[in-house]
Amino acid sequence: MNLSDCIAQLKNHQTLFENFLATATLAQRQWRPDAESWSMHGVICHLLDEERRDFRPRIQHLLAGNTTSWQAIEPQDWPILHRYAEWNFYETLQAFLLERSASIAWLENLEQVDWQTTYNLPPLDGIRAGDILVSWVAHDILHLRQLVELKFSFWENHTDDFECGYAGDW
C-alpha cells in the first residue's frame, strides 16, 4: 500500500463527489428507486458521517497508540438517528468537502506511520490501520458507483414517453 496513492484517490474522489452532486436537481437528489434504497441526499449525509465518525477517527485512534475500544458506530441507523431528511443537501455537501480536505491534510502530514498497527478488540479484532485506509478508498468507490446507478436509474425512469435502451446494456 502506498500512502500517496491513497491520498491521491481520496482527493480525486472528493472532486468526483463535488462535481457529480453539485448539479443534481432536487428531484434527482431525493429520488430513490424503491423504499429500501438510498437517495443521493442520503448518500452525501452518510459520507459526511463516515468522514467525521469512522475512517479518519479510527485511524487516528490506532496511530495514537490507543488500546481502548473505539466508539461504536451503526451506519445503517444513522439516517433515522441523525435525521438525514432534515439536513440541507448543499450544506451537507460543503461540510463533507471540508471534512475530506481536513482528512487529506491530516494524512499528508503523517510521518513514519506503521500501517500494520492493529486494533485488537472485538468485533474488529485484527484490523490494521492500513486496512482501514484502503477500505476508506474502496468505500468511496462503492458510493460513487451507487451515485452513478442512482442517476442512471433516475434518468431511465424519468424520460416521459422515451426509452434509454439505445444507450446500451448496463
Secondary structure per residue as TSV (DSSP state, phi and psi in degrees):
chain	resnum	aa	ss	phi	psi
A	1	M	-	360.0	136.0
A	2	N	-	-114.1	117.7
A	3	L	H	-56.5	-42.9
A	4	S	H	-64.6	-33.5
A	5	D	H	-66.0	-42.9
A	6	C	H	-63.0	-43.9
A	7	I	H	-62.3	-44.6
A	8	A	H	-59.8	-40.6
A	9	Q	H	-66.3	-44.6
A	10	L	H	-62.2	-37.9
A	11	K	H	-64.5	-46.8
A	12	N	H	-60.3	-44.3
A	13	H	H	-63.0	-38.0
A	14	Q	H	-56.7	-45.9
A	15	T	H	-65.2	-42.0
A	16	L	H	-62.4	-46.5
A	17	F	H	-58.7	-47.0
A	18	E	H	-60.0	-51.2
A	19	N	H	-66.9	-37.1
A	20	F	H	-72.1	-38.7
A	21	L	H	-91.6	-26.2
A	22	A	H	-62.1	-27.6
A	23	T	T	-105.4	6.7
A	24	A	-	-66.8	135.4
A	25	T	-	-73.3	164.7
A	26	L	H	-57.1	-44.7
A	27	A	H	-60.4	-43.1
A	28	Q	H	-65.3	-41.1
A	29	R	H	-65.0	-33.0
A	30	Q	H	-95.4	-16.2
A	31	W	-	-71.7	138.6
A	32	R	-	-131.5	136.8
A	33	P	S	-66.6	-23.7
A	34	D	S	-160.3	172.9
A	35	A	T	-65.0	-23.8
A	36	E	T	-86.7	-15.6
A	37	S	S	-87.4	156.8
A	38	W	-	-88.6	156.2
A	39	S	-	-94.4	171.5
A	40	M	H	-58.9	-38.1
A	41	H	H	-58.7	-47.6
A	42	G	H	-62.3	-37.2
A	43	V	H	-63.9	-46.0
A	44	I	H	-70.3	-33.2
A	45	C	H	-62.4	-45.1
A	46	H	H	-61.1	-44.3
A	47	L	H	-62.0	-39.0
A	48	L	H	-64.6	-46.1
A	49	D	H	-60.2	-42.9
A	50	E	H	-61.7	-41.5
A	51	E	H	-63.8	-39.4
A	52	R	H	-82.8	-32.0
A	53	R	H	-115.4	-10.3
A	54	D	T	-122.3	-88.0
A	55	F	H	-57.6	-62.6
A	56	R	H	-60.2	-49.9
A	57	P	H	-61.0	-34.3
A	58	R	H	-73.7	-38.5
A	59	I	H	-65.7	-43.3
A	60	Q	H	-58.4	-43.1
A	61	H	H	-58.2	-48.6
A	62	L	H	-64.9	-47.9
A	63	L	H	-70.0	-20.2
A	64	A	T	-80.2	-3.5
A	65	G	T	82.8	13.8
A	66	N	-	-67.2	132.4
A	67	T	-	-105.3	0.2
A	68	T	S	-81.1	161.1
A	69	S	-	-70.5	148.7
A	70	W	-	-89.0	166.4
A	71	Q	-	-61.6	130.1
A	72	A	-	-66.7	144.8
A	73	I	-	-129.4	150.9
A	74	E	-	-134.1	74.6
A	75	P	G	-54.5	-31.5
A	76	Q	G	-67.5	-21.1
A	77	D	G	-94.1	-12.4
A	78	W	H	-58.8	-39.6
A	79	P	H	-54.6	-37.5
A	80	I	H	-84.6	-50.8
A	81	L	H	-58.3	-40.5
A	82	H	T	-97.4	3.1
A	83	R	T	56.8	52.1
A	84	Y	G	-52.3	-36.3
A	85	A	G	-58.9	-23.8
A	86	E	G	-90.4	-8.8
A	87	W	S	-77.5	140.0
A	88	N	-	-75.8	126.0
A	89	F	H	-57.1	-51.8
A	90	Y	H	-71.1	-35.0
A	91	E	H	-64.9	-38.7
A	92	T	H	-67.1	-42.9
A	93	L	H	-60.1	-46.1
A	94	Q	H	-64.5	-39.2
A	95	A	H	-63.9	-41.0
A	96	F	H	-61.7	-46.4
A	97	L	H	-61.8	-38.2
A	98	L	H	-66.8	-43.5
A	99	E	H	-62.9	-40.8
A	100	R	H	-64.7	-40.1
A	101	S	H	-61.1	-40.6
A	102	A	H	-65.0	-39.3
A	103	S	H	-63.6	-44.8
A	104	I	H	-63.7	-45.1
A	105	A	H	-59.9	-42.4
A	106	W	H	-62.2	-47.4
A	107	L	H	-61.5	-41.7
A	108	E	H	-65.1	-23.5
A	109	N	T	-95.1	0.6
A	110	L	-	-70.6	142.1
A	111	E	-	-128.0	138.2
A	112	Q	S	43.9	63.6
A	113	V	-	-91.7	137.2
A	114	D	-	-94.8	97.2
A	115	W	T	-71.2	-6.4
A	116	Q	T	-84.3	-6.1
A	117	T	-	-53.3	127.6
A	118	T	E	-115.8	139.3
A	119	Y	E	-86.9	125.2
A	120	N	-	-118.0	36.4
A	121	L	S	-126.3	144.3
A	122	P	T	-62.9	152.4
A	123	P	T	-90.8	-0.9
A	124	L	S	-106.5	30.0
A	125	D	T	-51.3	122.9
A	126	G	T	99.2	-3.9
A	127	I	E	-76.8	135.5
A	128	R	E	-100.3	158.6
A	129	A	H	-55.4	-41.0
A	130	G	H	-64.4	-34.1
A	131	D	H	-62.6	-40.6
A	132	I	H	-68.5	-40.7
A	133	L	H	-61.8	-49.3
A	134	V	H	-69.5	-28.7
A	135	S	H	-68.5	-31.9
A	136	W	H	-61.3	-46.9
A	137	V	H	-62.4	-46.3
A	138	A	H	-63.8	-37.5
A	139	H	H	-60.2	-43.9
A	140	D	H	-56.6	-46.9
A	141	I	H	-61.4	-41.7
A	142	L	H	-59.3	-41.9
A	143	H	H	-77.6	-29.2
A	144	L	H	-62.8	-44.1
A	145	R	H	-60.9	-44.0
A	146	Q	H	-59.4	-43.1
A	147	L	H	-65.7	-40.7
A	148	V	H	-62.6	-44.5
A	149	E	H	-63.6	-39.2
A	150	L	H	-63.1	-44.7
A	151	K	H	-65.4	-41.1
A	152	F	H	-63.5	-46.7
A	153	S	H	-63.3	-40.6
A	154	F	H	-58.8	-50.1
A	155	W	H	-60.6	-43.4
A	156	E	H	-62.6	-32.3
A	157	N	H	-97.6	0.0
A	158	H	S	-131.3	42.8
A	159	T	S	-111.9	27.1
A	160	D	T	55.1	-123.2
A	161	D	T	-89.4	2.3
A	162	F	-	-99.0	159.2
A	163	E	-	-120.5	152.8
A	164	C	-	-98.2	8.8
A	165	G	G	-56.0	-30.5
A	166	Y	G	-65.3	-19.1
A	167	A	G	-63.7	-26.5
A	168	G	-	115.9	171.0
A	169	D	-	-81.3	153.5
A	170	W	-	-109.4	360.0
